[in-house]
Amino acid sequence: MLGARIASCALTAGFVVVALRPRAAVPEADTPPPFRLGVGVAAVAVAAALVVGVREPALPVLAVGLCATAVRRELPQVGAPTLAMLFGLAVCLGTLARAWDGPATLLAESGTWATAATSAAASVLLNNLPAAVLFSAQPPAHPSALLVGLDLGPNLAVTGSLSAFLWLRAARAVGADASAATYSRLGVLLVPLTIAGALCAS
């Protein structure tokens, strides 16, 4: 994957230089926003444990994210019945994930370019971590193409990866002019370019 990494990084850097030419420096805020630990940290820890310890963690990780969002929005109104219902949902989704290998079977019949395109689209629809778990329920026919799509596909939309969503949220929190629409407009040009370059170089 070294050639693919070098190609995708070089193409991305060149694209950013051309598309986002340096502008006048903006004065920094006097005081940075406070850093808070909370439900999100716990959710990340649980999701990481699921990815490492469960054979099919995609849907349980999704359930953890939904639970964390619900708890974060409703605290302190969340009670025991709500938490029990969310826990039951996580268990049901985990059971379903262990029995469902449809996405992995789909990729088994796809070529290199189709695998990269499918995994890139899935990363935007599901987020790249759950998409990776769903597509790797069985050994993929084209693992390098799968990895390229999952790594570069999230540049199509902020829904593709947690880091993009956190960037958007943090930027807006400090008053920066961050736009999800601009992110996607640039991504529509950048993603096909980098995927093609990475696949040709791998």
N, C-alpha and C positions, 0 to 999 in steps of 0.2 A: 504493500500500500504506500510505500515511500514516494513513488512517482506520482500517484494520485494526490497525496497530501501536498507535495510541492506545487503541482499544477493548480489545484484548487485554491491554495493560499495565494499564489502569484496572481491568478486571475481575479480573485476577490480584492486583493490590494490594489491592483491596477484599476479595477472597476470603481472602487471607492474614491481613488484619486481623481478619476475623470468625472464621476457623477457628483461627488461632493467636494468641490474645490474649496480650499481654505478660505474662510471668511474672517472678518474682523473679530478680534478676541472679545468675548463677552465677560464683563466683570463677574467674579465669583461671588456667591452669596456670603454674607458676613458669618453666618452660623449654619453649619450643615444640619440637616434634619436628624433627630435622634434615632439611634438604632434600637429596635425593640425585638426581644425574643418572645415567642408566644406559641400559638397553635401551629403556625407554619413550620417551626423547627421540629416540633413533635411529629407532624405529618411527614416531613422529609425523612426523619429517622425511621418511622414505621415503613414508609415506602421503600427505603433502602434495604431494610431487613427483609421485606417481602421479595424484592428482586433477587436477593442473594439466597434466600431460604426456601422459596416456593418455585416449583417447576413451571407453573403457568401464572405468573403474578400480574399480568396486564390488567385484568378487570379488578382484582383486589386493590391494585394501586389507584385505579380510577375511583373506586369506592372510597379509599382513604382521602383522595382529593376532594370528592364531593362532601364527605363528612367534615373535613377540615373547613371547607367553605361555609357549610351550614353552621358549624359551631362558631366560626369567626363572625358571621353576620348576626347571629342570634344571641350570643352571650350578653348578659347572664341569664336570658330567658330559657335556654335549653335545659330540659329536665331529663330525668331517667327514662321515661317512655320514648322520647325522641332519640336519645343515645342508643337505647336497645334496638329501635327500629333501624337505625343506621348501621349498627353492628350486624344485624340480621341481613341487611342488604349486602354488606361486604362479604359475608359468608356465602350467600347465594351466588354472588358474582364470581367468587373464587372457585366454587364448585363448577360453574359453567365454563370458566376459563380452562380448567383442567381437562374438560371433555371436548373442547372445541378447537379443531385444528384446520378449519376451513381456510383462513388466510394463508397459512403455511402451504397448504395443498395448492392454492391458487398460484403461488410463486414457483412451485415445483414444475409447472407447465409453461412458465414464462422464460423468455430469453434475457440476455444481459441488460439490454436497454429497457425492456418492459419491466424488469425487476426494479431497476433504478427509478423509473417513472412512477411505478405503483407505490413503492415505499416512500418516495418523496411526497406523493399525494396523501398517503395515509398518515404521514408525520404531521401534515397540516390539519387533517381532520381529527386525529386522535391524540396528537402530541407524539413526539418521536420515541419516547421511552415505552409507552404502551404499545405503539406500533412495532417496535423492535421485538418486544416479547411475543406479540401475536404471530409475527412472521417467523420467529425462530422456534416454534413449537416442535419442529422437526428440522434436521439440517437442511439449509437452503441450497438450491442448485447453483446459485451464483452469489456466494457470500460477499464478495468484494463489491458487486453492484448493489446489493442490499445495503451494505454499510454506507456506500456513497450516497444513495438516495435518502437514507435516514439522517445522515450528517448534513447534507446540503439542502435537502428539501425544506427544512424549517425556515430557510431564508425567504420563503414565499409569503409567510404570514406570521404574526406574533403568536398565533396559536400553535405553531410548530414546535416550540421548545419553551421550557420554563424560563430560561435565561432571557429570551426575547420579551416575554410578558413582564418579567421583573424589571428589565431595562425600561420598558414603556411606562410602567407604574412609577418607578423611581424618578424618571425624567420629568414626568408630569407633576410629581410631588414637589419638585424644586422649581417649577415654573418654566421648564424648558419646552420648546415648541416641538414636541415629539408627536408624530402622526403615524398611526397604524396603516392608513391608506398609502402614505408615501413609502413606508416600509415595503408594502406589497407591490407598489408600482416599480420600485427598484428591483425587488425580488423576482418579478416576472422576467426581467432581462438577465439578472445575475444567475439564477438557478440553472436554467438550461445551459448557459455558457460554462459554468463550473462543473456541472455533471458531465457534460460532453468532454471537457478537458480532462477530468479525473478518470473517466472510463477509458479514454484514449491513452492515458499515461499509465494505467494500471496493467 
